[in-house]
Amino acid sequence: MKFTGWKEHWATIIVYVVLVVLIVATSLISDFFFTARNFNNIFRQAVALGLVSIGQTFAILTGGIDLSIGSVVSLTSCLTTGIVKGQGHLLIPVICLVLFVALLIGFLNGFVITRTGVHPLIVTVGMMSVVQGAVLVYTKAPSGSIPASFGFLAWGTVGSLPFPIFYLAAAAVVGIIVLRRTAFGRYVYATGGNEEVSRLSGIKTDRVKILVYMICSFTAALTGLFLASRMGMGDPLAGERYMLDSIVPVLIGGTSLTGGKGGLAGTLAGVFIITILSNALNLLDVSSYWQWVVQGAIIILAVAFYWKQK
């Protein structure tokens, strides 16, 4: 894999070493950890977080951030189940519709950011409020249903492996190829590294940003579809946790908040670190409140560590 510099290479190695150490340590403290049932659970738990973190990585690489991502997850989940209502023949048209709506939200985020110069955090918080409000107008409680065939997305298996892990892997492979093997990917890094220099060198940085926020909303929609399949209904608060949770694996994976450095290889390791750590704490019967404390401490340590390496 080609990296933008030795620091990124080193950061990626570190995060994978931490992942291996965590796996070994957890296996030593719990006999249940290395069981097929538990690993299936870990894989399924990692999918939603992984998908939203892929999109968030694109946004952070440009020096931005997308806090509307959770509301898009909720919107997608509720619209899909609320319109389909168990009718299989409506599934494909509705999926196309919700993906289009998500892309439109991403476009609006990027358009407002580039045209006004307002910080992405402010713009996407505003969009989060608009979208989440619309979701709660549509439904205030879990509702809708899915056809039985759609349940395969979340609960199906391929051999002994859960199908959702292939869903995540496909999104990750496409994302890595886009970032590492296309001109657009190079423009993403260049825009995050130095936007003014990139613009003067001929890169249409505004277009890059708009496309990045569209990608972010698109992966949020993929997450919403997965959660709809998993729960069998739409939950207006399904995406609430991902507003901030999507940022954690990106930071742990070594992507710089200032943009231009990092990538999806580190983010994916960060996703599994968070998922396995949560799994280990659950196996040890640690309160969810303490899990929040641990997650917060990890964010602070990760940001402090990578900031010091700059």
N, C-alpha and C positions, 0 to 999 in steps of 0.2 A: 504494500500500500504506500502511496506517495503522501508525504506529510509536508505541511507548509514550513516546518522548521524543526530543529532538534528538540526544542522545548515541548512542542506538541507531542512528539514521539515519546519523550520521557514521561510526560503526564499520562499518556495512554498506557504505557507499561506499568506505571505506578497503580493506576486504577484497576488494572487486571490482576496485579499481584494482590491488592487488597481483596478483590473478589475471591481469589483462590484461597487466601488465608481465612476469609469469612466462611467459605464452604467447609474447609477442614475443621475450623473451630466449632461450627454448628453441628457437624457430624459427631464430634467428640462429646458434646453436651446433650445430644438427643439421639436415641436409637431409632426414633421414628423418622428422622430427617432423610436418611438415604433409603426411602421406600418409594415404590412406583406411585402410590397414591399421593404422597406428599409432593413429589416432583411434578406430577400432573397439576396439582393445585398451584404450585409455584409458577408453572408456565402460564396457566390461565390467569393468575393474578397479575403477571407481568405484562400481558397484552395491552390492556387499556392504558396503563401508565406509559408503556413503550411507545404506543402510537402518538399520544399527545406530546410526548417528549421529543419525538422526531420532528414534528412541526415547530415546537418551541426552539429547538436547536437552530433551525433556519433563521428564525427571528432574532435570536440572540447573536448569531454570527454576524448580522448586519449592524449590531450595536443597539438593537431594539428589544422589545419584549411584547408578548401578547397575553393580556390578562382576560380577554374575552373568550378564551379557549374553552373554559368550563361551561359557559352559557351556551356555546355552540353545541357542545356534547349533549346538554339537556334538551336543547331544541330539536336536534336530530333524533334523539331517542323518542321524544314525545310525538313529533310529527309522523315518524315512521309507523309507530304502533297505533296512533290515533286515527290515521287515514286508512291504513291497511285493514285493521280490525279482523285479523285472521284470514283475510281473503288472499289466497295465493296469487291470483291473477293480477293483483294490484302491486305486488311486491317490487318488481323491476321498475315500473314507472315511478313509484314513490321513492325508491332509492335514488333514481336519477334526479328527482325533484329536490330531495333534501341535500344532495351533493351540490346541486346548482345553487341552492339557497346559501349553503356554507361558503361556496366560492364567492358569491355576491357579498357576503359579510366581510370576508377577507379583503376583497377588492375595495370596499368602502373604508375599511381600516387603513389600508395602504394609501388610498387616494387622499384621505383627510390628512394623514401624517405627512405626505410629500407636498401637498398643496398649502398647508397651513404652517408647517414647521413645528407644530405642537409635539411635545415628547410622546412617543408611543405608549408609555405607561398611562398618560392622561387620556389619550384617545381610546385606547382599548378598554380602560375602566369604564369610560362612557358607553362604549358599545356593549360591554358586559351588562350594564344596567338596562340598556334598551332591550337587548335580546332576552335577558332573564325575566324582565317585566312582561315581555310578550309571551313567554312560555307560561308564566303564572296566570296571565289572562286566558290563555288557551286551556290550561288545566292546573288545578291546585293540588291534585293528588295523583298518585300512580294510576294510569289508565291505559286503555287500548289492549291489543293482543297481536300476536304474530302467528303465521301459519307454521305448522309443525316442521316443515322442511327448513325454515329459516333458523331453527334452533341448532342446526348442524354447525353454523358459524361459531358458536360458543361452546357447544357440547360434543361436537363430532370428533372422531378419532381417525387417524391414518396409521394403520398398523397399531402399534402400542403408544403412539404419540398423539397428543391432543391437536386437533386441527388448528386451533387459534394460534399456535406457535408458528405455523406456516404463514398465517395471515400477517403476523407481526414481521416475520422474516422477509416476506415479499416487500412490505413497505420499507423495511430497513435497507434491503439490497437496492431498491430503486433510489432511495434517498442518498445512499453512499455513492452510487454511480453518478447521480446528478451532481453531487458536490465535488467529486474527485475526477470525473471523466468528461465533464462538459464545460463549455465556455460560460454558461450561466453560473455554474458552481464557482468558477474562478472569480466571476464578478461579485458573487456573494461575499467571498473572503476579502476581495479588494475594497468593496463598499464598507465593510466593517472595519477594515484596517485603516483606511483613510479616505473618507467619502469625497472630500474636495479634490484630492489628487486623482481619484478614480474618475470623477466627473470631467476634469480637465484633460484626462487621457482618452476621453471619448466614450466611457462607459455610461450608459443611461441609468444612473443610480436610482432615479425615481421609479423607473420601470422595474428594476431589480427588487426594490422594496415592496412594491405592490404585489409582484408575483410571490415574494416570500410570505406575505401575510395571507395570500390566497392558499398557499401550501399549508400554512399553519391551520387555517380554518378547515381545509380539506381533511387533514389528519384528525382533527377534532370530530368531524362528521363520521369518519371511519370508526372512531372510538364510540360515538353514539350508536352506530349500527351494531357494533359488537355488544354494547351493554343492553341494547334492546333485545338482541338475540339471547343474551345470558339471563336477563330477568323475565323475558316473556311479555313485558309491558314497558311503557314509557314512564320515567320518573322525572318530574320537573326539577328535582334537585340532584339528579344523577351525576352531573358534571361539576358540582360545586367544589369538590375537593381538588379537582385538577387545575383550578386557576393557579394555585401555588405549587401543588405537587409536581406539575409538569416541569417546573424550573429546577427542582432539586437534582434529578439525575443529570441534567445538562451541566450544572455547576460541579457536581461530583466528578463528572467525566472530563473536566478540564477545559470546557469552553469558557472563554473570557466574557464577562459581562460587558466589556467595552467593545467586543466584536473582533472579528478577523482571525481568531485563533480557536482551535478546537475541532470538533467534528462528531459524527454519529458513532464512530467506533467507541469512543469514550462514553458517550451518552448511553449506549446499550449496556455497557458494563455498569454504569450508574444505576440503570433501571433494575438490573438483577441484584445489585448490592442492596438497594432499598427494599426490594421484594423479599430477598432472602433474610435480611435483617428483621423485617416485620414478621416473617414466618418463624424465625428463631425466637423472637420475643413472645409470639403467640404460643409456641410450643412450651416456653418457660412460664406461661400464664402471667405475663407481665401486663399490667393495666394499659389500656389504649392511651390514657393520659400521659403515662410515662413514655410511651412510644412517640408521642408528639414532642416531648422534651428531647428525646434522643435524636429525632429527625431535625429539630431546630439546631441542636449542637453540631450535627453533621454539616448542615448548611454553613454555619459560622466557620467551622474548621476548614471546610473545603475552600470557601472564598478566601479566607486568610492565607491558606497554604499557596493557592495558585496566584494570589495577588503578590505574595512575597517573591514568587519565582519570576515575576515580570522583569 
